[in-house]
Amino acid sequence: MAARSISPRGYQRITLLTLVGLALIIVVGGAVRLTGSGLGCPEWPNCETDRLVAPAEYHAVVEFVNRSLSGLVGVPILLSVLGAFRRKPRRTELIWLSSALLGGVVVQILIGRLTVLSGLSPLVVMTHFLLAMAMLADGVVLHWAARRPGGPAPPPAVAPEVRHLGNLIVGTTAAVALLGTVVTAAGPHGGDENAERLDLPLGSVARLHGVAVILLLAMVTMMLVLLRRPAAPAPVRRAGAGLLAILLAQAVVGYAQYFTGVPVVLVAIHIAGAVLVWMAALRLRLALVDHGTRGIPLGARERDLVPA
């Protein structure tokens, strides 16, 4: 059994691979929609009625690559679950977090099937994306939890009002992402030229999305001001500054794509930016309770880091 156990450091590497895969598949899924390849494989799980592998056609290959990558992402997720049970010492929260990811994969498979069978219904596509973002949040927390040593947690490094603002930032970021999916569902890039779109005025929902982004920027700026007053730990300030920088870049791309007729290249960059913003907001909130921990040192055993 000792030979089959996984060290805390080894488990960190598995969760990092899982996190990268979860982020990558969101970006690749966006590429499928932007290239109009959402129905490149009109059947599921087969690409076509009589064949599993896509024919040598552009849209079919793009969609089949997306399906294949989705399957590959399931491998590190499964390893995260198995590793959580074999990790020494075992920690219950890691088992729950990794198991939730595995459950998310099962649900995503069902939603993916429904996405194809519904002809890219905008509500189903929105659900598919939002669940992927929820799984990404789970992956961020899992990797953060895996890197922290066990034992009693020290007192928080920031005041309660700062942590409350952190909660609001995460909630507002989630609202921004939700409104972004509404804008996308009403916009021109539906994954197929015949795909149904939401019957909403694109300009109005885009402006609502923009207002939410401005509100989020104000919150993050306020957070940075609060973090300077009590001399918060440097990792926390860096996390806040990183989120602000990504948000500003994302806002520039968002307005640029709106005023230039939402070109595919800018939309693709915006999707990748949404992933980065979501991860940065979560990492900021986690940093507020990270107590300056740098993670488990290379080669360290967790039991050596836990007070007796």
Buried (B, 14 or more C-beta within 10 A) or exposed (E): EEEEBBBBBEBBBBBBBBBBBBBBBBBBBBBBBBBBBBBBBBBBEEBEEEEEEBEEBEBBBBBBBBBEBBEEBBEBBBBBBBBBEBBBEEBEEBBEBBBBBBEBBEBBBEBBBBBBEBBBBBEBBBBBBBBBBBBBBBBBBBBBBBBBBBEEEEEEBBBEEBBEBBEBBBBBBBBBBBBBBBBBBBBEBBBBEEBBBBEBEBEEBBEBBBEBBEBBBEBBEBBBEBBEEEEBBEBBBBBBBBBBEBBEBBBEBBEBBBEEEBEBEBBBBBBBBBBBBBBBBBBBBBBBBBBEBEBBEEEBBBEEBEEE
